[in-house]
Amino acid sequence: MTTDTDFHLETTAGDIRAALDIATRIIARRNALPILGAVLIADRRVTACSLDMEISAPFAAKTMRGQMVVTARNLAPVRLLPDDTHITLRGDGTSGQMVFPGGVYDLSLFSPAAFPRLDFEGYLESVATHDATALINALKHVAYAISTEEKRYFLNGVCLSRYHGTPVLVATTGYNLAWHQTGAPVSPMWDGAIIPHAAVKQAIALGACTRMVAGFAEDGASPMQRLRFEAAGVCLTTKLVNGTFPNWQRVVPACVGGAAKRVGNERDAWLALNVPATLRAISRMARTADTQSIACQVTPMPDGSTTLALRDAFLGTLMVEALPSVDAPAHLPLDERLSVPIGVNRVLLRQMLAHATRNNEVLVVRAQQPDSIAQADRLIAAADDCHLSGHVLMVEALPSVDAPARSGVA
């Protein structure tokens, strides 16, 4: 005789292992509440919840009846069994067992009613269908610029925003900023929603995301409360950061995303950097320089080449390397080549080179050409055409390192 609390599942190690691997990504090694270290097995899905985020993944089963909440660590042996091993999970609500050929393991169970869920019950839903890869690519491009500062918690995520009417994802640490088009139309109701850093990492790990579902309070007037990513049957549901993202467009120079607004003698100028060569130069300098030496100088030379200079803040020694000359892509609407030196944080420059130009050989620096370096307040770097890709990164310009202009450096 069976009861409402009886659970019975027959499957294979390979089938349930994939779902367990996905769901248990959000389970911390140590939890204040033991049930947060458990997974819910119901309706041929494995679900884990961390109170702020929930992941549910499907699996194939020969037979299944009821539901079970079991400590995830009890199911760890599944990862070491051959894929075709037959596994039976059974329980009566208070105790359970995992049975496979040659082994019987007792299971630590919890009441299914006590398992926390981040469902959409009581919320109005808004759906956006995305290209399978565009959204994840956008998240990858901006994720590195998410702040980890605890005091300004509203920067600890990626914000859904708009730039010239186009939906974008934006992140900033306060020192550098990155944004990228979402790849699909999104309702204006979504604007201002901040996706937590942990959820961004899990969404990227999902791979191709085909749908996003937003949850709003029933009155429809409150900000978004929930966001769900769907990919190949896997559902990632997350709460959003409760805060207001800063007005990031105020710090974007006029030369980006539209016609340049010239102030005095300023002109829209460009400088192209060879990505592999610049990365290698920064890496060599970083091995030699003191860790506090972060201000480097990029100097355009008359012969079309560029020099990169870094002064060791402790020893006072100067390192200068010549970079090969590169032409800017013909489709970029640029006026003239930058002619004044630019001071920039080498750590942030390396991040731009490494993250913004994964498949590009050229990084185009765009800036308002000032009369002197003292007037330069921003450095803009665009991968491909920033007007088309919507991907622009920004770092604060730094004072010159007072490096002498050198040409023909070996």
Buried (B, 14 or more C-beta within 10 A) or exposed (E): EEEEBBBBBBBBBBBBBBBBEBBBBBBEEEEEEEBBBBBBBBEBBBBBBBEBBBBBBBBEBEEBEBBBBBBBEBBEBBEEBEEEBEBBBBBBBEEBBBBBEEEEBEBBBBEBEEBEEBEBEEBBEBEBEBBEBBBBBBBBBBBBBBBEEEEEBBBBBBBBBBBEEBBBBBBBBEEBBBBBBBBBEBEEBBBBBBBBBBBBBBBBBBEEBBBBBBBBEEEEEEBBBBBBBBBEEBBBBBBBBEBEBBEBBEEBBBBBBEEBEBEEEBBBBBBBBBBEBBBEBBEEBBEEBEEEBBBBBBBBBEEEBBBBBBBBBEEEEBBBBBBEEBEBBEEBEBEEBBEBBBBBBBBBBBBBBEBBBEEEEBBBBBBBBBEEBEBBEBBBBBBBBBBEBBBBBBBBBBEBBEBEEBEEEE
